[in-house]
């Protein structure tokens, strides 16, 4: 079991008892076990994102957009462009989900660079949660967009006589997607943080800075890959829309 970081201790020592007392007032059972590192870091990342968007909302300007607003506009244009490339028609309907997914994973990856914090994505439960959200989302979107019958035809393959073979293969393939997304993100972030910590323990000069820069690069790439794969799954799910 990983040792608690300082923010987890803060939650468990001060905020968790207050939270348990609050939920008892409404009749809900209290949380019996202490909060884990990745749960606390997830909450911190979510709080940071909410604060950033609150600040952005208060500074929105059509005539004089600041650097902060322009940075998010560039990110939005990038995500929209990727959506149009991977999904093509009506991709704008799904941009909110992809943007949320990208920003959450990116911030979760990058927060581990700050001393005293850890990336929640280096724990399997967090990538698994993101992967499960993608799995549920693209199936719901596919069924809602083209209908359950047309969506079921995806599993049967192009030829009717191949359906008995294709259906189990497609089902296994679909259930393998969350596993693939989880392992890819978790393994890369865990390995990146371990390498960075090893070199931080050896020296505190230039070498750790190089690996921290590599960690930032890997964080960006993994958030991008996760988002693009989600787009590909959604694109395949709505492929027979028209």
C-alpha positions as CSV (number, residue, x, y, z in Angstrom):
1,X,0.0,0.0,0.0
2,X,1.4,3.4,-0.9
3,X,2.2,5.8,1.8
4,X,-0.2,8.7,2.3
5,X,0.9,12.0,0.9
6,X,0.3,15.2,2.8
7,X,-2.9,16.1,1.1
8,X,-4.4,12.7,1.8
9,X,-3.4,13.0,5.5
10,X,-5.2,16.4,5.5
11,X,-8.3,14.9,4.1
12,X,-8.3,11.9,6.5
13,X,-7.4,13.9,9.6
14,X,-9.6,16.9,9.1
15,X,-12.0,16.8,6.2
16,X,-13.1,13.2,6.3
17,X,-14.5,13.4,9.9
18,X,-16.4,16.5,9.0
19,X,-17.8,14.9,5.9
20,X,-18.8,11.8,7.8
21,X,-20.5,13.9,10.4
22,X,-22.4,15.8,7.6
23,X,-23.6,12.7,5.8
24,X,-24.9,11.2,9.1
25,X,-27.2,14.3,9.5
26,X,-29.0,13.3,6.4
27,X,-29.1,9.6,7.3
28,X,-26.4,8.3,4.9
29,X,-23.8,5.9,6.2
30,X,-20.4,7.3,6.9
31,X,-17.4,6.3,4.8
32,X,-15.7,3.6,7.0
33,X,-12.2,3.6,5.4
34,X,-9.8,6.4,4.9
35,X,-9.5,8.3,1.6
36,X,-6.8,7.1,-0.7
37,X,-4.1,9.2,-2.5
38,X,-5.8,9.0,-5.9
39,X,-9.2,10.0,-4.6
40,X,-7.8,13.1,-3.0
41,X,-5.8,13.9,-6.0
42,X,-8.8,13.5,-8.3
43,X,-10.8,15.9,-6.1
44,X,-7.9,18.4,-6.1
45,X,-7.7,18.2,-9.9
46,X,-11.4,18.6,-10.3
47,X,-11.3,21.6,-7.9
48,X,-8.5,23.2,-9.9
49,X,-10.3,22.8,-13.1
50,X,-13.5,24.3,-11.7
51,X,-11.6,27.3,-10.3
52,X,-9.8,27.8,-13.6
53,X,-13.0,27.8,-15.6
54,X,-14.7,30.1,-13.1
55,X,-11.8,32.5,-13.6
56,X,-12.0,32.1,-17.4
57,X,-15.8,32.7,-17.3
58,X,-15.3,36.0,-15.5
59,X,-12.7,37.2,-18.0
60,X,-14.4,36.2,-21.3
61,X,-14.2,39.0,-23.8
62,X,-15.0,39.1,-27.5
63,X,-13.2,42.4,-28.2
64,X,-10.1,41.9,-26.0
65,X,-9.4,38.3,-25.2
66,X,-6.6,37.8,-22.8
67,X,-3.8,35.3,-23.0
68,X,-5.7,33.0,-20.6
69,X,-8.8,33.0,-22.8
70,X,-6.7,32.6,-26.0
71,X,-5.0,29.5,-24.5
72,X,-8.3,27.8,-23.9
73,X,-9.6,28.8,-27.3
74,X,-6.5,27.2,-28.9
75,X,-7.2,24.1,-26.9
76,X,-10.9,24.1,-27.9
77,X,-10.0,24.6,-31.6
78,X,-7.5,21.8,-31.4
79,X,-10.1,19.4,-29.9
80,X,-12.7,20.5,-32.4
81,X,-10.3,19.9,-35.3
82,X,-9.5,16.4,-34.0
83,X,-13.2,15.7,-33.6
84,X,-13.9,16.7,-37.2
85,X,-11.1,14.6,-38.4
86,X,-12.0,11.5,-36.5
87,X,-15.8,11.6,-36.5
88,X,-16.5,14.0,-39.4
89,X,-20.3,14.7,-39.4
90,X,-21.9,16.3,-36.3
91,X,-18.7,16.0,-34.3
92,X,-19.5,19.2,-32.5
93,X,-22.1,17.3,-30.4
94,X,-19.4,15.4,-28.7
95,X,-16.8,18.1,-28.1
96,X,-17.9,18.8,-24.6
97,X,-17.2,15.2,-23.5
98,X,-13.9,15.0,-25.3
99,X,-12.8,18.3,-24.0
100,X,-13.7,17.3,-20.4
101,X,-11.9,14.0,-20.8
102,X,-8.8,15.6,-22.3
103,X,-8.5,18.4,-19.7
104,X,-9.1,16.1,-16.7
105,X,-6.5,13.5,-17.8
106,X,-4.0,16.2,-18.8
107,X,-4.3,18.0,-15.4
108,X,-4.2,14.6,-13.6
109,X,-1.0,13.7,-15.4
110,X,0.7,17.0,-15.0
111,X,0.0,17.5,-11.3
112,X,2.5,14.8,-10.5
113,X,5.3,17.1,-11.6
114,X,4.6,19.4,-8.6
115,X,6.7,18.2,-5.6
116,X,4.4,16.8,-2.9
117,X,1.7,15.7,-5.3
118,X,1.2,12.5,-7.3
119,X,-0.6,11.9,-10.6
120,X,-3.9,10.1,-9.9
121,X,-3.6,8.5,-13.3
122,X,-0.7,6.4,-12.0
123,X,-3.2,4.4,-10.0
124,X,-5.2,1.8,-12.0
125,X,-8.6,2.9,-10.6
126,X,-8.4,6.3,-12.2
127,X,-7.6,5.3,-15.8
128,X,-10.2,2.5,-15.4
129,X,-12.8,5.1,-14.4
130,X,-12.0,7.2,-17.5
131,X,-12.1,4.1,-19.7
132,X,-15.4,3.0,-18.3
133,X,-16.8,6.5,-19.0
134,X,-15.6,6.2,-22.6
135,X,-17.1,2.7,-23.0
136,X,-20.5,3.8,-21.7
137,X,-20.5,7.0,-23.6
138,X,-19.8,5.6,-27.1
139,X,-22.3,2.8,-26.7
140,X,-25.0,5.1,-25.5
141,X,-24.2,7.6,-28.2
142,X,-24.2,4.9,-30.9
143,X,-27.5,3.4,-29.8
144,X,-29.1,6.8,-29.5
145,X,-27.8,8.1,-32.8
146,X,-28.4,5.2,-35.2
147,X,-30.8,3.1,-33.2
148,X,-30.4,-0.2,-31.4
149,X,-31.0,-2.4,-34.5
150,X,-28.4,-0.6,-36.7
151,X,-26.0,-0.5,-33.8
152,X,-26.3,-4.2,-33.3
153,X,-25.5,-4.7,-37.0
154,X,-22.0,-3.4,-36.1
155,X,-21.4,-6.7,-34.3
156,X,-22.6,-8.9,-37.1
157,X,-20.0,-7.9,-39.7
158,X,-20.5,-7.1,-43.4
159,X,-21.8,-10.6,-44.3
160,X,-24.7,-12.4,-42.8
161,X,-23.1,-15.8,-42.9
162,X,-20.1,-14.5,-40.9
163,X,-22.3,-13.2,-38.1
164,X,-21.9,-16.3,-35.8
165,X,-18.1,-15.8,-36.0
166,X,-18.1,-12.0,-35.9
167,X,-20.5,-11.4,-33.0
168,X,-18.3,-13.0,-30.3
169,X,-15.2,-11.5,-31.7
170,X,-16.7,-8.0,-31.8
171,X,-18.1,-8.3,-28.2
172,X,-14.7,-9.4,-26.9
173,X,-13.1,-6.5,-28.9
174,X,-15.4,-4.0,-27.4
175,X,-14.9,-5.2,-23.8
176,X,-11.1,-5.2,-24.5
177,X,-11.2,-1.4,-25.2
178,X,-11.5,-0.3,-21.6
179,X,-8.7,-2.6,-20.6
180,X,-6.5,-1.3,-23.4
181,X,-7.2,2.3,-22.4
182,X,-6.6,1.6,-18.8
183,X,-3.3,-0.2,-19.2
184,X,-1.9,2.3,-21.6
185,X,-2.5,5.3,-19.5
186,X,-1.7,3.7,-16.2
187,X,1.5,2.0,-17.3
188,X,2.9,5.1,-19.0
189,X,2.2,7.4,-16.0
190,X,3.4,4.9,-13.4
191,X,6.6,4.3,-15.3
192,X,7.1,8.1,-15.8
193,X,6.7,8.9,-12.1
194,X,8.9,6.1,-11.0
195,X,11.7,7.1,-13.3
196,X,11.4,10.7,-12.2
197,X,11.5,9.8,-8.5
198,X,14.5,7.5,-9.0
199,X,16.6,10.3,-10.5
200,X,15.3,12.8,-7.9
201,X,16.7,10.5,-5.3
202,X,20.1,10.4,-7.0
203,X,20.6,14.1,-7.8
204,X,18.7,17.4,-7.5
205,X,20.4,19.1,-10.4
206,X,20.0,19.0,-14.1
207,X,19.2,15.3,-14.7
208,X,15.9,15.3,-12.8
209,X,14.8,18.4,-14.8
210,X,15.3,16.5,-18.0
211,X,13.1,13.6,-16.8
212,X,10.5,16.0,-15.4
213,X,10.3,17.6,-18.9
214,X,9.9,14.1,-20.3
215,X,7.1,13.5,-17.8
216,X,5.3,16.6,-19.1
217,X,5.7,15.4,-22.7
218,X,4.4,12.0,-21.8
219,X,1.5,13.6,-20.0
220,X,0.5,15.5,-23.0
221,X,0.8,12.6,-25.4
222,X,-1.2,10.2,-23.2
223,X,-4.0,12.7,-22.7
224,X,-4.1,13.2,-26.5
225,X,-4.0,9.5,-27.3
226,X,-6.8,8.7,-24.8
227,X,-9.0,11.5,-26.3
228,X,-8.3,10.4,-29.9
229,X,-9.1,6.8,-29.2
230,X,-12.4,7.9,-27.5
231,X,-13.1,9.9,-30.7
232,X,-12.4,6.8,-32.9
233,X,-14.8,4.7,-30.8
234,X,-17.5,7.3,-31.0
235,X,-16.9,7.7,-34.8
236,X,-17.2,4.0,-35.3
237,X,-20.4,3.8,-33.2
238,X,-22.2,6.5,-35.3
239,X,-20.7,5.4,-38.6
240,X,-24.0,4.2,-40.0
241,X,-25.9,7.4,-39.0
242,X,-27.0,8.2,-42.6
